[in-house]
Amino acid sequence: MVYDGTKTMANNGNISITSLGGHWTSLNEASFTFLQNIVTNSIHPLVWDSIIQWTLLLPAWLALGLVGSWLYWIGRKRKKIEIFLN
């Protein structure tokens, strides 16, 4: 959100939302194309087109927020359950 916020302020208020795939290609495009080639050639092209590409089109803040929320939920303290047997 910080990256998109500063980009929006630099563009005089024009909203800028960067996708997860956009961040990945700007950081390391070679690894992005490498994974794309592996998935399309080894597994199936529909896996890349339908599942992975859809995920990479999500806004980066939303995708990382969902992963963070999921990790928080997994690591939460669980209620202690007391079971009494006679």
PAZAPA-4460 file (N, C-alpha, C; in steps of 0.05 Angstrom, whole numbers, plus 32768, in hexadecimal, padded with zeros to 4 digits):
% residues 86
    n_x    n_y    n_z   ca_x   ca_y   ca_z    c_x    c_y    c_z   seq   type   mol
   8010   7FE8   8000   8000   8000   8000   8011   8019   8000     1      M     A
   8028   8018   800D   803A   802F   800D   8044   8036   7FF2     2      V     A
   804C   8021   7FE3   8056   8025   7FC7   8041   8031   7FB6     3      Y     A
   8028   8027   7FB7   8013   8032   7FA7   800A   804E   7FB0     4      D     A
   800C   8052   7FCB   8005   806D   7FD5   8018   8082   7FCC     5      G     A
   8032   807C   7FCE   8046   8091   7FC5   8044   8095   7FA7     6      T     A
   803F   807F   7F98   803C   8082   7F7B   8023   8093   7F74     7      K     A
   800E   8090   7F84   7FF6   80A0   7F80   7FFB   80BD   7F86     8      T     A
   8009   80C3   7F9C   800F   80DE   7FA2   8021   80EB   7F8E     9      M     A
   8034   80DC   7F82   8046   80E6   7F6E   8037   80EC   7F54    10      A     A
   8021   80DE   7F4F   8012   80E3   7F36   7FFB   80F6   7F3A    11      N     A
   7FFD   8108   7F4D   7FEA   811D   7F53   7FCE   8112   7F59    12      N     A
   7FCD   80FC   7F68   7FB4   80F1   7F71   7FA8   80DC   7F5E    13      G     A
   7FB4   80D7   7F48   7FAA   80C1   7F36   7FB0   80A7   7F44    14      N     A
   7F9B   8097   7F4A   7F9F   807F   7F59   7FAF   806A   7F49    15      I     A
   7FC3   805F   7F57   7FD5   804C   7F4B   7FD4   8033   7F5C    16      S     A
   7FCC   801C   7F50   7FCC   8003   7F5E   7FDD   7FEF   7F4F    17      I     A
   7FF1   7FE5   7F5C   8004   7FD2   7F50   7FFD   7FB6   7F57    18      T     A
   7FFD   7FA5   7F43   7FF5   7F89   7F48   800D   7F79   7F53    19      S     A
   8008   7F62   7F5D   801C   7F51   7F68   8030   7F49   7F52    20      L     A
   8026   7F43   7F3B   8037   7F3C   7F24   8048   7F54   7F1B    21      G     A
   803C   7F6C   7F1D   804B   7F84   7F16   8063   7F89   7F28    22      G     A
   805F   7F84   7F42   8075   7F87   7F55   808B   7F72   7F4F    23      H     A
   8082   7F59   7F49   8094   7F44   7F44   80A5   7F49   7F2C    24      W     A
   8098   7F52   7F16   80A8   7F57   7EFE   80BA   7F6F   7F01    25      T     A
   80B3   7F83   7F11   80C5   7F9A   7F15   80DD   7F92   7F26    26      S     A
   80D9   7F7F   7F38   80EF   7F76   7F49   8102   7F62   7F3B    27      L     A
   80F6   7F4E   7F2E   8107   7F3A   7F20   80F6   7F2D   7F0A    28      N     A
   80F8   7F38   7EF2   80E8   7F2F   7EDC   80F1   7F13   7ED2    29      E     A
   810B   7F0D   7ED6   8115   7EF3   7ECD   8109   7EDC   7EDC    30      A     A
   8105   7EDF   7EF6   80F9   7ECA   7F06   80DB   7EC7   7EFF    31      S     A
   80CE   7EDD   7EF9   80B2   7EDC   7EF1   80AE   7ECC   7ED7    32      F     A
   80BF   7ED2   7EC3   80BC   7EC3   7EAA   80C6   7EA6   7EAD    33      T     A
   80D9   7EA1   7EBE   80E2   7E86   7EC4   80CB   7E75   7ECF    34      F     A
   80BD   7E80   7EE3   80A7   7E72   7EEF   8090   7E6E   7EDB    35      L     A
   808B   7E82   7ECB   8077   7E7F   7EB6   807D   7E69   7EA3    36      Q     A
   8096   7E67   7E9A   809E   7E52   7E88   809C   7E37   7E95    37      N     A
   80A4   7E34   7EAE   80A3   7E1B   7EBC   8086   7E11   7EBE    38      I     A
   8074   7E23   7EC6   8058   7E1C   7ECB   804B   7E15   7EB0    39      V     A
   804F   7E25   7E9C   8041   7E20   7E82   804D   7E07   7E74    40      T     A
   8066   7E02   7E77   8072   7DEB   7E69   8071   7DD1   7E79    41      N     A
   8074   7DD2   7E93   8075   7DBA   7EA3   8059   7DB1   7EAD    42      S     A
   804A   7DC4   7EB6   8030   7DBD   7EC2   801A   7DBE   7EAD    43      I     A
   8010   7DD6   7EA7   7FFC   7DDA   7E93   7FF8   7DF8   7E8F    44      H     A
   7FF4   7E01   7E76   7FF0   7E1E   7E72   7FD7   7E29   7E7F    45      P     A
   7FC2   7E19   7E83   7FAA   7E23   7E90   7FAF   7E29   7EAD    46      L     A
   7FC2   7E1C   7EBA   7FC8   7E22   7ED6   7FD3   7E3E   7ED8    47      V     A
   7FE4   7E46   7EC5   7FEF   7E61   7EC5   7FD9   7E75   7EBE    48      W     A
   7FCA   7E6F   7EA9   7FB6   7E83   7EA0   7F9F   7E87   7EB3    49      D     A
   7F96   7E72   7EC0   7F7E   7E74   7ED0   7F83   7E7A   7EED    50      S     A
   7F97   7E6D   7EF9   7F9B   7E70   7F16   7FB1   7E84   7F1D    51      I     A
   7FC9   7E7F   7F12   7FE0   7E90   7F1B   7FDD   7EAC   7F10    52      I     A
   7FD5   7EAF   7EF7   7FD3   7ECA   7EEB   7FBD   7EDA   7EF9    53      Q     A
   7FA7   7ECD   7F01   7F92   7EDB   7F10   7F9D   7EE5   7F2B    54      W     A
   7FAD   7ED4   7F38   7FB8   7EDC   7F52   7FCC   7EF3   7F4E    55      T     A
   7FDB   7EF3   7F39   7FEF   7F08   7F35   7FE2   7F23   7F2D    56      L     A
   7FC9   7F22   7F24   7FBB   7F3B   7F1D   7FAF   7F49   7F35    57      L     A
   7FAE   7F3C   7F4C   7FA4   7F48   7F65   7FB6   7F5F   7F6D    58      L     A
   7FAB   7F74   7F79   7FBC   7F89   7F84   7FCF   7F7D   7F99    59      P     A
   7FE8   7F86   7F99   7FFC   7F7B   7FAB   7FF4   7F7D   7FC8    60      A     A
   7FE9   7F94   7FD0   7FE2   7F98   7FEC   7FCC   7F84   7FF4    61      W     A
   7FBA   7F7E   7FE2   7FA4   7F6B   7FE8   7FAF   7F4F   7FEB    62      L     A
   7FC0   7F47   7FD8   7FCB   7F2B   7FD8   7FDC   7F27   7FF1    63      A     A
   7FED   7F39   7FF7   7FFF   7F36   800F   7FEF   7F39   8029    64      L     A
   7FDA   7F4A   8028   7FC9   7F4C   8040   7FB9   7F32   8045    65      G     A
   7FB0   7F25   8030   7FA3   7F0B   8034   7FB6   7EF6   803F    66      L     A
   7FCE   7EF5   8035   7FE2   7EE2   803F   7FE8   7EE8   805C    67      V     A
   7FEC   7F02   8062   7FF2   7F09   807E   7FDB   7F03   8091    68      G     A
   7FC2   7F07   8088   7FAB   7F01   8099   7FA9   7EE3   809E    69      S     A
   7FAF   7ED3   8089   7FAE   7EB6   808B   7FC4   7EAD   809F    70      W     A
   7FDC   7EB8   809D   7FF2   7EB0   80AF   7FEB   7EB8   80CC    71      L     A
   7FDE   7ED0   80D0   7FD6   7ED8   80EA   7FC1   7EC5   80F6    72      Y     A
   7FAF   7EBC   80E5   7F9A   7EAA   80EE   7FA6   7E8F   80F6    73      W     A
   7FB9   7E85   80E7   7FC6   7E6C   80ED   7FD6   7E6E   8107    74      I     A
   7FE3   7E84   810D   7FF4   7E87   8124   7FE6   7E91   813D    75      G     A
   7FCC   7E93   813C   7FBD   7E9E   8154   7FBE   7E8A   816A    76      R     A
   7FB9   7E94   8182   7FB7   7E83   819A   7F9B   7E76   819A    77      K     A
   7F9B   7E5D   819D   7F81   7E4E   819D   7F77   7E4C   81B9    78      R     A
   7F5D   7E4A   81BB   7F50   7E46   81D5   7F57   7E2B   81E0    79      K     A
   7F5C   7E2A   81FA   7F62   7E11   8206   7F48   7E02   820B    80      K     A
   7F47   7DEA   8202   7F2F   7DDA   8206   7F34   7DC6   821C    81      I     A
   7F23   7DC6   8230   7F26   7DB3   8246   7F10   7D9E   8243    82      E     A
   7F18   7D85   8242   7F06   7D6F   823F   7F08   7D5E   8259    83      I     A
   7EF1   7D5A   8265   7EEF   7D4A   827D   7EE2   7D2F   8276    84      F     A
   7EF0   7D1A   827D   7EE5   7CFF   8279   7EE1   7CF2   8294    85      L     A
   7ECC   7CE4   8297   7EC6   7CD5   82B0   7ECE   7CB9   82AD    86      N     A
***
